[in-house]
Amino acid sequence: MAINRNVFIHDSDKAALKALRAIPGFAQVSKAFLSVWNEKMVHIQNMSTNIKISDKQLKKYHDMLPPICDKLGIDIPDFYLTLDVTPNAWTTGDTKPVIVMTSGLLETLPEELIPSVLAHECGHIACHHMLYTSMGNWLLTGAAQIPTLGKTIIYPLAAAFAYWMRCSEFSADRAAVLCDGTPDKMIEVCMRLAGFDKDIPVDANPEAFMEQASEYKELMAKGGINKGMELYMYGMVEHPLNAVRAYECKEWSGSEDFAKANEYFRAYHKSELPEEVPAAWTEKSFLGKNVSDVEKSLLDLGFEDVELVRDTKKSFFTKSGTVTEVSINGRRDYKEGDWLTVDSRICVTYYQPLTEDEIAMMHPGEIKLPSSAKYYAGKPVSDVAGAFNEMGFENVEIEEIKDIAKEKDKNLGKVFMITVDKNPKFEKGIWVDQYAEIKILYHALKD
């Protein structure tokens, strides 16, 4: 069973990404970014400039990664340390992600909090954030040079990328909370990044910090000028504010979703099926996909009752073997992230046309005409009569039309007209009773 990222992905993350993709110019920016971005450059830069953390170098930090990656169901990424007084960590790369942390992070956080930061970064990898994160950084740092797109398009896209990147941090924080089993460490990480260096000789008070976070949320909830000022101040900031991150971690840890997520991970790591699994798709996610691939995806996620329903009616764009509809317990109004019991009945409807044999079984005692009436006109009468006899027709009649004066006439012995059940204009592909009257009229010599 594959890890389902919807166990911890934040609703704001999904909504912001959907809104980002809908902005005019997004496709052009994506194309432009992919034309200049080379993931190998990420590895060259880190290998040449930073210290690679491994079982031979800074081993205690290296050993923090495997249990986190195992819990989140991801491969162990390359891991580097860079000299920078700013306390930070980030993940880059897409197919082969890399985690980098700064020396400032080690100077700011107690050692027992470093795994929480690494779990946060691994959460980004598990959520497949990295391609769009790289694209967002490219825009926000002003690296994008796209002549066909003016500032009126670039600015809204940059703002939308920044907003999504802030929202994606909530999902990564949730991954860390799940790995820790409690929000306490992530709350402390946020508090220390906000102002409590580990060497400050003062005891931090997480409860007071959470009160501060609650006050901030209440202030913003009043909307109006407060919300406007927040947007003005942080519209191009890609990380959520420390107090807001801490608040979100605390709120989620007390929710029913968190309890279900914990149970999901407990079952997953005991190779058991959890009682509930979040939907990792909307119906549109599977439309047009190969039905076998969709079935495998659903089974891999842990669902037990996946029924494939064949539909033989073709629409204009439908291809054979592709999905046309997915329902859960008879409903199609579900959303990505909705929790479902693993025994939910999932019906996957797919288009598969009837085979020739199946069509034939629907026409017992009938024969499908391989050609139209026009095809037989002018053919030798013996060939046409033989063809209809071979098809299995029981009532084939041949009749002369004495209209040829000379034996050398090229039409002599050729079909003049053929009727099927007295119909002289039958089309190719129609089904006809095997006992239908087949009359073949052909050109013959006059008396």
Backbone torsions as a table, in degrees:
resi	resn	phi	psi	omega
1	MET	NA	127.7	179.9
2	ALA	-78.5	148.6	174.9
3	ILE	-64.9	133.3	-179.8
4	ASN	-98.5	110.4	-175.4
5	ARG	-64.6	-20.2	178.4
6	ASN	-67.6	-8.4	174.9
7	VAL	-60.4	-34.8	-176.7
8	PHE	-129.4	-0.7	-178.1
9	ILE	-69.7	136.8	-175.3
10	HIS	-80.0	141.9	179.3
11	ASP	-58.0	-37.6	-180.0
12	SER	-64.6	-33.8	177.4
13	ASP	-61.0	-51.0	-178.9
14	LYS	-63.7	-44.5	-177.4
15	ALA	-66.5	-40.8	-178.7
16	ALA	-67.9	-37.7	179.1
17	LEU	-67.8	-39.8	177.6
18	LYS	-62.2	-43.4	178.7
19	ALA	-65.6	-38.7	179.2
20	LEU	-60.8	-46.6	-177.8
21	ARG	-65.4	-22.9	-177.6
22	ALA	-85.7	-7.4	-177.3
23	ILE	-74.6	132.5	177.0
24	PRO	-56.2	135.0	-180.0
25	GLY	99.2	-11.9	-178.3
26	PHE	-60.4	-43.9	-178.5
27	ALA	-62.4	-41.3	-179.7
28	GLN	-66.0	-40.0	178.6
29	VAL	-65.1	-41.5	178.9
30	SER	-60.2	-45.6	-179.5
31	LYS	-63.7	-42.9	-179.4
32	ALA	-65.3	-41.4	-179.9
33	PHE	-63.1	-46.8	-178.0
34	LEU	-65.7	-22.8	179.7
35	SER	-75.8	-20.3	-177.7
36	VAL	-114.6	-15.9	-174.6
37	TRP	-86.9	131.3	177.8
38	ASN	-130.2	116.0	-175.0
39	GLU	-63.8	-26.9	179.8
40	LYS	-62.3	-28.4	179.8
41	MET	-62.5	-33.6	178.9
42	VAL	-60.6	-45.9	-177.7
43	HIS	-71.6	-37.6	177.9
44	ILE	-62.4	-44.0	-178.7
45	GLN	-63.2	-45.6	-178.2
46	ASN	-69.8	-42.5	-179.3
47	MET	-65.0	-32.6	-175.8
48	SER	-87.0	-19.7	-169.5
49	THR	-119.1	-37.0	-172.4
50	ASN	-106.7	175.2	179.2
51	ILE	-96.3	124.1	178.4
52	LYS	-80.6	125.1	179.1
53	ILE	-87.3	125.8	-175.9
54	SER	-150.2	-171.8	176.7
55	ASP	-72.7	-5.2	177.4
56	LYS	-107.8	-13.1	-175.0
57	GLN	-140.5	120.3	-178.8
58	LEU	53.6	50.3	-171.2
59	LYS	-58.5	-35.0	-176.3
60	LYS	-63.2	-30.8	176.3
61	TYR	-78.9	-37.3	177.0
62	HIS	-59.1	-40.7	-176.3
63	ASP	-71.3	-11.2	177.2
64	MET	-74.5	-25.5	-172.2
65	LEU	-74.7	-47.9	-172.7
66	PRO	-53.0	-46.2	-180.0
67	PRO	-65.0	-31.7	177.4
68	ILE	-67.8	-47.7	-179.3
69	CYS	-63.0	-38.3	177.9
70	ASP	-62.6	-42.1	-178.1
71	LYS	-67.1	-36.2	-178.1
72	LEU	-91.4	-3.0	175.5
73	GLY	71.1	37.2	179.5
74	ILE	-123.8	161.7	173.9
75	ASP	-72.5	153.9	179.4
76	ILE	-73.3	120.5	-179.3
77	PRO	-79.8	163.0	169.4
78	ASP	-65.1	152.4	-170.3
79	PHE	-138.4	129.0	-175.9
80	TYR	-132.3	155.7	173.0
81	LEU	-116.8	133.2	178.7
82	THR	-123.2	149.4	-179.2
83	LEU	-81.7	109.2	-178.4
84	ASP	-162.9	125.5	-176.4
85	VAL	-70.9	-18.9	179.4
86	THR	-71.8	124.6	178.9
87	PRO	-70.9	115.1	-175.5
88	ASN	-163.2	162.4	170.7
89	ALA	-150.7	148.9	178.7
90	TRP	-150.7	163.9	178.0
91	THR	-123.5	137.7	178.3
92	THR	-139.5	169.3	-173.7
93	GLY	90.1	160.7	-176.9
94	ASP	-122.8	-67.2	-179.5
95	THR	-73.5	-28.5	176.7
96	LYS	-134.3	83.6	-174.2
97	PRO	-65.8	156.2	178.6
98	VAL	-132.0	133.2	174.3
99	ILE	-102.0	132.8	176.7
100	VAL	-124.5	132.0	172.5
101	MET	-123.5	152.9	-176.5
102	THR	-92.7	156.8	174.2
103	SER	-62.3	-30.2	178.6
104	GLY	-64.1	-30.0	178.1
105	LEU	-66.1	-41.5	180.0
106	LEU	-69.1	-27.9	178.1
107	GLU	-79.0	-22.4	-174.9
108	THR	-95.0	-39.6	-174.2
109	LEU	-102.8	141.1	170.3
110	PRO	-60.3	152.7	-174.7
111	GLU	-58.5	-33.5	-177.1
112	GLU	-69.9	-11.5	178.3
113	LEU	-94.9	-12.8	-178.7
114	ILE	-60.3	-42.0	177.7
115	PRO	-58.2	-31.8	178.6
116	SER	-67.0	-39.2	177.1
117	VAL	-65.4	-42.6	179.3
118	LEU	-65.9	-36.5	177.4
119	ALA	-65.3	-36.5	175.0
120	HIS	-60.4	-47.6	-179.9
121	GLU	-65.0	-39.5	176.9
122	CYS	-65.9	-28.7	174.8
123	GLY	-62.1	-38.6	175.1
124	HIS	-60.2	-42.5	-179.9
125	ILE	-64.7	-45.3	-179.4
126	ALA	-61.8	-31.8	-179.8
127	CYS	-86.1	-2.8	-179.3
128	HIS	59.0	44.6	-179.9
129	HIS	-81.3	-18.8	-157.0
130	MET	-68.3	-34.6	-179.4
131	LEU	-63.1	-48.2	-179.3
132	TYR	-71.1	-31.4	175.9
133	THR	-63.5	-43.3	177.8
134	SER	-62.5	-40.1	179.3
135	MET	-65.0	-41.3	179.7
136	GLY	-63.9	-43.9	177.7
137	ASN	-62.0	-36.5	177.9
138	TRP	-60.0	-42.3	178.6
139	LEU	-72.5	-45.4	-172.8
140	LEU	-70.0	-24.8	177.9
141	THR	-88.4	2.1	177.6
142	GLY	78.1	15.4	-178.5
143	ALA	-76.1	-19.7	-175.2
144	ALA	-72.2	124.6	174.7
145	GLN	-126.0	95.5	-175.9
146	ILE	-123.9	97.3	-173.5
147	PRO	-55.8	-32.6	-175.5
148	THR	-77.0	-10.5	-178.7
149	LEU	-116.2	121.5	179.9
150	GLY	-84.5	178.5	-178.9
151	LYS	-63.4	-27.9	-179.4
152	THR	-65.5	-21.2	176.1
153	ILE	-99.7	-41.5	-177.4
154	ILE	-62.4	-43.0	-176.6
155	TYR	-62.8	-49.6	178.0
156	PRO	-60.7	-36.2	178.5
157	LEU	-66.8	-42.8	178.7
158	ALA	-62.0	-42.8	178.7
159	ALA	-64.1	-40.1	-179.9
160	ALA	-68.2	-38.0	176.2
161	PHE	-63.8	-43.7	-179.6
162	ALA	-61.5	-42.2	179.9
163	TYR	-64.2	-45.6	179.1
164	TRP	-62.8	-40.2	-179.2
165	MET	-63.5	-36.2	175.6
166	ARG	-64.0	-43.2	-178.9
167	CYS	-68.0	-34.9	-179.8
168	SER	-65.1	-27.2	177.8
169	GLU	-63.0	-32.2	178.3
170	PHE	-63.2	-40.0	178.3
171	SER	-64.0	-44.1	-179.7
172	ALA	-65.1	-37.1	175.9
173	ASP	-62.3	-39.7	179.2
174	ARG	-62.9	-38.1	177.3
175	ALA	-59.9	-41.2	178.9
176	ALA	-65.9	-41.5	178.7
177	VAL	-61.9	-39.9	177.8
178	LEU	-65.2	-43.2	179.8
179	CYS	-63.9	-37.9	179.5
180	ASP	-78.3	-27.5	-176.1
181	GLY	84.2	-2.1	-177.6
182	THR	-155.9	153.7	178.2
183	PRO	-83.4	-4.5	-169.6
184	ASP	-59.5	-42.9	-176.7
185	LYS	-69.8	-39.5	178.6
186	MET	-68.5	-33.6	175.8
187	ILE	-63.6	-42.5	179.5
188	GLU	-67.6	-37.4	176.0
189	VAL	-57.6	-49.1	-179.4
190	CYS	-61.3	-40.5	-178.3
191	MET	-66.8	-40.6	-179.4
192	ARG	-71.5	-36.3	175.8
193	LEU	-66.6	-25.9	179.4
194	ALA	-77.9	-25.0	-178.9
195	GLY	169.0	4.4	-178.1
196	PHE	-112.2	80.4	172.3
197	ASP	-57.1	147.0	-176.2
198	LYS	-64.9	-18.1	-179.3
199	ASP	-93.6	-1.7	177.9
200	ILE	-70.1	123.8	-174.3
201	PRO	-80.3	49.0	179.5
202	VAL	-136.3	137.8	177.8
203	ASP	-74.9	128.2	177.1
204	ALA	-76.4	150.3	-179.4
205	ASN	-121.4	94.6	-178.0
206	PRO	-59.1	-34.8	-179.2
207	GLU	-63.3	-41.8	179.4
208	ALA	-65.9	-37.1	178.8
209	PHE	-65.5	-38.0	179.3
210	MET	-70.6	-33.3	174.4
211	GLU	-62.8	-41.6	177.2
212	GLN	-60.3	-44.1	179.8
213	ALA	-62.7	-41.1	179.4
214	SER	-64.8	-40.4	178.8
215	GLU	-62.4	-40.3	179.2
216	TYR	-63.4	-45.0	-180.0
217	LYS	-61.6	-40.1	178.5
218	GLU	-65.4	-38.5	179.3
219	LEU	-63.5	-44.3	-179.1
220	MET	-72.2	-27.3	-179.0
221	ALA	-66.7	-20.1	179.2
222	LYS	-73.8	-13.2	175.0
223	GLY	66.4	-148.2	177.4
224	GLY	58.8	-132.9	-174.7
225	ILE	-66.6	-31.6	179.3
226	ASN	-61.3	-46.8	-179.7
227	LYS	-65.9	-37.4	178.4
228	GLY	-63.5	-40.8	178.9
229	MET	-66.8	-38.3	178.0
230	GLU	-61.7	-44.4	179.6
231	LEU	-63.8	-40.7	-179.7
232	TYR	-65.1	-41.7	-175.5
233	MET	-75.2	-35.2	-169.7
234	TYR	-123.5	15.0	-176.5
235	GLY	-58.9	-30.2	-178.7
236	MET	-109.3	16.5	178.5
237	VAL	-92.6	130.8	-173.9
238	GLU	-92.5	-8.2	177.2
239	HIS	-112.4	139.3	175.5
240	PRO	-67.4	159.6	-177.0
241	LEU	-71.1	148.4	-173.6
242	ASN	-55.8	-45.1	-178.7
243	ALA	-64.9	-38.5	179.9
244	VAL	-66.9	-41.8	178.1
245	ARG	-60.6	-45.9	179.8
246	ALA	-61.4	-43.1	179.5
247	TYR	-61.0	-45.1	-179.4
248	GLU	-62.4	-40.8	177.7
249	CYS	-61.6	-45.7	-179.1
250	LYS	-63.7	-45.1	-179.1
251	GLU	-62.4	-44.8	-177.3
252	TRP	-66.5	-36.0	-176.9
253	SER	-64.9	-20.4	178.7
254	GLY	-98.8	7.1	-175.3
255	SER	-93.4	164.8	175.6
256	GLU	-66.5	-34.8	178.5
257	ASP	-59.8	-39.7	179.7
258	PHE	-66.1	-41.8	178.4
259	ALA	-61.1	-41.5	178.9
260	LYS	-67.7	-38.8	179.2
261	ALA	-64.3	-41.9	177.4
262	ASN	-60.7	-42.8	178.9
263	GLU	-65.9	-39.1	177.6
264	TYR	-58.6	-49.1	-178.7
265	PHE	-67.8	-36.1	177.3
266	ARG	-60.0	-47.4	-179.4
267	ALA	-66.3	-42.7	-177.9
268	TYR	-57.8	-44.6	-175.1
269	HIS	-83.4	-0.2	169.3
270	LYS	-108.2	11.6	-179.6
271	SER	57.2	35.5	176.7
272	GLU	-110.5	160.8	173.9
273	LEU	-86.9	126.5	175.7
274	PRO	-69.6	161.3	179.2
275	GLU	-71.0	-33.2	-178.4
276	GLU	-130.9	148.3	-179.8
277	VAL	-136.9	138.0	177.4
278	PRO	-78.4	141.6	175.1
279	ALA	-61.8	128.0	-178.6
280	ALA	-100.7	21.0	-174.7
281	TRP	-158.4	163.4	161.2
282	THR	-108.8	170.7	-178.3
283	GLU	-58.9	-37.6	-177.9
284	LYS	-63.8	-24.8	-178.8
285	SER	-60.3	-30.8	-174.1
286	PHE	-104.0	-11.3	-176.8
287	LEU	-62.2	131.0	179.3
288	GLY	83.5	-4.2	179.1
289	LYS	-84.7	158.5	178.0
290	ASN	-63.2	132.0	-173.5
291	VAL	-63.3	-35.7	179.5
292	SER	-66.2	-38.9	178.3
293	ASP	-66.1	-40.2	179.5
294	VAL	-65.6	-44.1	178.6
295	GLU	-59.2	-45.7	179.9
296	LYS	-62.2	-41.8	179.8
297	SER	-59.2	-44.3	-178.4
298	LEU	-68.1	-40.9	178.1
299	LEU	-66.8	-38.5	178.4
300	ASP	-63.7	-30.4	179.3
301	LEU	-77.3	-9.8	175.3
302	GLY	110.7	-2.4	-179.6
303	PHE	-75.0	137.4	-171.7
304	GLU	-98.2	-28.1	-172.1
305	ASP	-115.6	81.7	179.8
306	VAL	-109.0	114.8	-178.3
307	GLU	-107.2	131.2	176.2
308	LEU	-96.6	123.8	-177.6
309	VAL	-114.6	118.3	-176.8
310	ARG	-83.7	135.7	175.7
311	ASP	-121.7	124.6	-176.5
312	THR	-98.2	1.6	-180.0
313	LYS	-88.9	123.0	-176.8
314	LYS	-91.3	135.2	169.0
315	SER	-101.4	177.4	-170.3
316	PHE	-62.0	-42.8	-173.2
317	PHE	-99.7	-1.4	-174.0
318	THR	-74.5	133.6	175.9
319	LYS	-107.7	152.3	-178.9
320	SER	-59.8	134.9	176.9
321	GLY	81.7	11.2	-178.3
322	THR	-109.4	153.4	-174.6
323	VAL	-77.2	136.1	178.7
324	THR	-115.1	-16.5	-177.0
325	GLU	-165.0	143.2	174.6
326	VAL	-133.3	122.6	178.4
327	SER	-122.1	151.4	178.9
328	ILE	-121.4	116.7	-177.1
329	ASN	51.8	38.8	177.4
330	GLY	82.1	1.4	-177.4
331	ARG	-111.4	147.5	176.5
332	ARG	-119.0	3.6	-176.5
333	ASP	-97.8	32.5	178.7
334	TYR	-85.4	163.6	179.5
335	LYS	-122.9	154.7	174.7
336	GLU	-60.2	129.4	-179.4
337	GLY	101.3	-14.4	175.9
338	ASP	-60.9	134.1	179.2
339	TRP	-80.1	133.5	-177.4
340	LEU	-130.7	144.6	174.2
341	THR	-70.2	147.3	-175.2
342	VAL	-67.8	-16.1	177.0
343	ASP	-94.2	12.9	175.9
344	SER	-58.0	141.1	180.0
345	ARG	-85.2	113.3	-179.3
346	ILE	-108.2	116.9	179.3
347	CYS	-101.7	120.4	178.4
348	VAL	-108.0	108.4	179.5
349	THR	-91.2	134.0	-178.3
350	TYR	-137.9	155.1	-179.9
351	TYR	-91.6	127.7	174.9
352	GLN	-145.8	110.2	-176.3
353	PRO	-64.6	157.5	176.1
354	LEU	-66.0	141.0	175.3
355	THR	-77.6	165.9	177.6
356	GLU	-59.3	-40.0	179.3
357	ASP	-64.8	-40.1	179.6
358	GLU	-66.5	-40.0	178.7
359	ILE	-64.1	-41.7	179.7
360	ALA	-61.6	-36.6	179.4
361	MET	-66.4	-22.0	177.9
362	MET	-82.0	-5.7	-178.9
363	HIS	-128.7	62.9	-179.6
364	PRO	-62.4	136.1	179.3
365	GLY	75.4	11.0	-179.4
366	GLU	-120.6	159.6	-179.2
367	ILE	-126.4	136.6	179.6
368	LYS	-88.7	124.2	-179.6
369	LEU	-74.4	125.8	-177.3
370	PRO	-78.7	-15.1	-176.6
371	SER	-145.3	165.1	179.2
372	SER	-87.9	173.9	179.5
373	ALA	-60.8	-36.7	-178.1
374	LYS	-62.8	-32.1	-177.3
375	TYR	-62.7	-38.0	-173.6
376	TYR	-81.4	-22.0	-179.0
377	ALA	-61.9	129.7	178.9
378	GLY	87.9	-3.7	177.0
379	LYS	-84.0	153.8	175.9
380	PRO	-56.3	132.6	-175.0
381	VAL	-60.1	-36.2	-179.0
382	SER	-65.2	-37.5	179.4
383	ASP	-66.5	-44.1	-177.4
384	VAL	-66.9	-45.6	179.5
385	ALA	-61.7	-41.7	179.2
386	GLY	-63.4	-38.6	-179.5
387	ALA	-63.8	-43.9	-179.2
388	PHE	-68.8	-34.2	176.0
389	ASN	-66.6	-40.7	179.3
390	GLU	-66.0	-32.0	177.1
391	MET	-64.8	-25.7	179.1
392	GLY	112.2	8.2	177.8
393	PHE	-70.1	136.7	-173.7
394	GLU	-96.7	-11.8	-172.9
395	ASN	-131.3	73.7	-178.6
396	VAL	-106.7	120.4	179.6
397	GLU	-114.6	144.1	177.2
398	ILE	-117.5	132.6	-176.8
399	GLU	-134.7	134.9	179.3
400	GLU	-79.7	145.1	167.5
401	ILE	-119.8	100.9	-174.1
402	LYS	-78.9	86.3	-176.8
403	ASP	-132.6	11.8	-178.5
404	ILE	-106.9	127.8	-177.2
405	ALA	-92.4	-30.9	-174.6
406	LYS	-120.2	143.7	-178.5
407	GLU	-68.3	-23.2	-179.4
408	LYS	-86.2	2.2	179.1
409	ASP	-62.9	128.3	-176.4
410	LYS	-64.6	-18.6	-179.6
411	ASN	-88.0	-5.4	-178.4
412	LEU	-61.3	127.3	179.2
413	GLY	78.9	5.8	178.9
414	LYS	-96.7	153.8	-177.8
415	VAL	-69.0	129.4	175.0
416	PHE	-89.0	-44.2	-178.4
417	MET	-162.5	150.5	175.2
418	ILE	-132.5	136.8	178.8
419	THR	-121.3	143.2	175.8
420	VAL	-120.4	113.5	-172.8
421	ASP	52.7	45.1	176.9
422	LYS	67.2	11.3	178.5
423	ASN	-99.9	111.2	-178.1
424	PRO	-85.7	-0.3	-174.9
425	LYS	-125.2	36.0	-178.2
426	PHE	-67.4	152.3	-177.2
427	GLU	-104.8	160.7	175.7
428	LYS	-63.7	139.4	173.1
429	GLY	92.1	-4.1	179.2
430	ILE	-76.5	152.5	179.1
431	TRP	-98.6	133.5	-174.2
432	VAL	-131.3	139.9	177.1
433	ASP	-59.4	137.7	-177.0
434	GLN	-63.7	-18.1	178.8
435	TYR	-99.1	7.7	178.6
436	ALA	-62.1	151.6	178.8
437	GLU	-77.0	119.7	176.0
438	ILE	-108.9	113.0	-178.5
439	LYS	-114.0	124.0	-178.4
440	ILE	-113.1	113.9	179.5
441	LEU	-100.9	132.9	-176.3
442	TYR	-136.5	159.4	-178.9
443	HIS	-74.7	132.0	179.1
444	ALA	-135.9	166.0	179.4
445	LEU	-69.5	142.5	174.7
446	LYS	-67.9	153.1	176.6
447	ASP	-66.1	NA	NA
